[in-house]
């Protein structure tokens, strides 16, 4: 969860939950189980929902944002369900400044699932369809690992609403645990936040290689990925050209190659990474 307070509002961005990743052991009336939400399930639910509310601690009286007003933007990528919200609630801003916002949670109704025991005798619950009822910001009054179930009566029908939170935090995920395609998704998303008209061509452990403008010039941009937080240093971008990503010299002739090469063996590594990404897909 990335939190930024500016201009009288707090902007919160992060992953609410992962897809295709088993939870820690959970418990219900059937006993202990682990749970996994399949890829595409969140996006299907988001597309079907007329409006998704963002609440504080699942409190229906504390609506902070919603997708209809565009104060909340929620989508699924190849890592999971991601939310970006803008909140003007004074209490939440104060809690953000005091470091008292703890994480995300969400409520859902399970529409379709499969359940079977694995080789260890633990029941695996695979969710293939759900209805997303709301997303919540969790503060210091609730712990992020919020697991609960409630039964609600609506039009004489009984609905089971389930709550999940805290199973997936980006600060638990280092860049070494991500696949190449997952890391590319994150880096591409981060650079587009700074510059809409941009394209991530490639990356290594220290630099992004990005086309930033309509002239299609290519730039090397330093970045860091620490504790799940990506920081991009746009102030120190350097124009480069292909052929191992050679830095463009100060000469008026921008095609002139500098002796300052990014990496003598980089081009071969680049081809290998592209091959790996294609294999992963």
Beta strands, then each sheet from edge to edge (+ up, - down):
strand 1: 2-6
strand 2: 9-18
strand 3: 26-28
strand 4: 31-37
strand 5: 53-56
strand 6: 59-66
strand 7: 72-76
strand 8: 80-87
strand 9: 101-117
strand 10: 123-139
strand 11: 148-154
strand 12: 157-165
strand 13: 199-203
strand 14: 207-211
strand 15: 218-226
strand 16: 229-232
strand 17: 238-241
strand 18: 246-248
strand 19: 257-261
sheet 1: 1+ 2- 8+ 7-
sheet 2: 3+ 4- 10- 5- 6+
sheet 3: 3+ 4- 10- 9+ 12- 11+
sheet 4: 13+ 14- 15+ 16-
sheet 5: 13+ 14- 15+ 17- 18+ 19-
end
